[in-house]
Amino acid sequence: MNLGSPSSTMNVARWALIFKVCFVAALLRFHFPLMIEEVFDQKTLPLPTWEWSIFSLTSVIPVLLARKRNPAQREELSYHITFLRGGMLIYLAYSLIGAIFAVELILLVAAVASSTGLLVSSLMYRRERAVVR
């Protein structure tokens, strides 16, 4: 396998699609227990814990992979970065609230992943702005 071939490079659009699907699944998973409890007056599922941490990793992967890649892939990532950052903020907020108030330590994985993704994307954005100037 040639590492310079286009098929071996990261496809940012594919990772963004994976993130969007996982983000919708995470939001449904978050709202499902609340809807069941409201409609049927029963608590059938707990709020998300480990699956939220796994879903949060999908927002960080495209940012970390595009960080060291060529400018074309970073430019392609810039089309998706607003949605990715929004997802990371939602993951971070829920995981911090869950880790602090519900004492679910597995949610710290989501908090670390989300904060890492936000930090790397901010650093990437600042570096690109410095290059443009």
N, C-alpha and C positions, 0 to 999 in steps of 0.2 A: 504494500500500500504506500503510495507516494503521499507524504505529508503536505506537499505543496498543492495537491490537486484540489479543485473546488469541492469535490464530494467529501473530503476529509475536514474541511473547515466548518466552523459552527454556522448553522443556519438560524439566524436570530429570529426570523419570522416563525419558524417552527417552535422555538422555545417560547416565544411570546404567545403562540396559540396554546401550547401546553399550560402555560401559566394561567391564561384566561379560563380554560376549562377547569383547572384545579381551583381557581379563585371562585368560580360560580359554584362548584361542588362544596367548597368550604363555607360559602355563605348559606347555601341550602342546608348544609349540616348544622350550621349555627342556628338557623331559624326553625328547623324542623322540630326540635324538642320544645321550643317555645310555642309553636303552633299547636302541637299535639296537646300540650298542657292546657292551652287556652280553649281549644275546641272540646276535648274530651274530659277535661278536669282530672287528668292523670299524668303522672310523670313517667314516661316510658323510657326515655333516653337521657343520659346525662349530657351536659354541654361538652363540646369537643375538647380533647386534650392532646393525645399523641397524634391524631390525624391532622390537627391544626398545625403541629410542628412540622409534619411531613409536607403539608401543602405550602407552608411558608418558605420551605427550601426552594420551591419552584420559582419564586420571585427573585431569588438571589443568583441562581445559576446563570441566566443570560448576562447579567451584569458582570459577574466574575469572569466569565469566559470572554466577553467582548473587551474587557479591560486591557488585555495584552495583545489583542488582534489588530488587524489593519484598520485604517481610518474608514474604509467603506463599511465595515461591520459595525463600527462605533456609530457611524451615521445612520445605519439601518436601525440600530438600537435606539437612537434618539427619537424615532417615530413612535416607539412603544414605551419610552421611559416614563412618561407622565402616568400612564396606566399602571406600570410596574411600581412606581413610587407610591401611588395611592394605595395599591394592594399591600405594599410593605408597611405603610402607616397603619392600615386596618389590622394587619397581622400583629404589629408591634403593640398597638393599643390593647387588643383583646388579650394577647399573651401576657403583657405586664399586669393587667388587671386580674387575670386568672391566676398568675403566679403569686401575686401579692395577697389578694383577698381570699382566693379559694385554696391557696397553698398547694397548687399543682406544679411541682417542680419541673415536670416534663415540658411545660410551656416556656420555660427559660430557653429551651432550644429555639423556639420560634422567635423569642425576643432577641436572642443573639443573632440569628440569621437575618431577621428584618433590619436590625440596627447596622449590621455589617453591610447589607445591601444598600441601605440609605447612605452610609458613609462612603462606600466605594463609588456609588453613582454621583455623589456630590463632588468627590475628588476628581473623578473623570470629567465632570462638567467644568470644574474650575480649570483643569489642565487644558481642555479644549478651548476655553475662552481665552486663556493666556496665549495659546498658539495663534489664535485668530487675530489678536491684537498685534 
